[in-house]
Amino acid sequence: MKKCIITLIFISIFLTVTNCWADDIDDVIISNKEFQMKKSFNLQNGINVCIHSVNPINISAFVSEILDSSDMSVEKIKSKFDENRIKNFSDEEIILSLKNPNNELDNTASGVTLLEQIIWWNNSNDYNYYWYAILSCHAADMFTYIISGSYHIYKYDSYYNTLDYLWTANTGAIGTWTLYGETSYKAFAGLGASSSNKADIVMNFYNGYSN
């Protein structure tokens, strides 16, 4: 099922894309990138951390003051990673995935819980090169800041079988997109629209219940 949906999105959006190949990152992010470094580990509070970087980085500097913290929320962990990144390698292209171990809610309860947060710093794509992220969940949102160039931005929801072109985001643009409803595969995608494009992207995937 998942592979069929991924294929559908790929064919529908990127039919004209050339010279691209997919690197499957934790079965969520798909990109025509070769990441030279991948590290995955669990924090004391159980949160799973997965780091990808196009170039090798000093992982000790990136995880400084984070590994031994058992009471940090996902948002605080992300902020600390970002602080370390800016201090040590602000120009590197890095993906940080934070998976919440406590992502199941009792069906008799009401509320929303975070499944996974993905932060992609300095996402870089040439013209007609792409990225997308897909996960089965109740809701998802994406925040995008275009550093340079422009991107064609898309969203997809398998429940409605809808692939929507949102807009072309240009340099300096800050965009927010939300998907919600029944449990389904929800996805966001970006396609480079200029010769050289760069963006910071944050994506969140949630589950929720109401009684």
Secondary structure, 3 states (H helix, E strand, C coil): CHHHHHHHHHHHHHCCCCCCCCEEECCCEEECCCCCEEEEEECCCCCEEEEEECCCCCHHHHCCCCCCCCCCCHHHHHHHHHHHHHHHHCCCCEEEEEECCCCCCCCCCCEEEEEEEEEEEEEEEECCCEEEEEEEEEEEEEEEEEEECEEEEEEEECCCCEEEEEEEEECCCEEEEEEEEEEEEEEEEEEECCCEEEEEEEEEEEEEECC
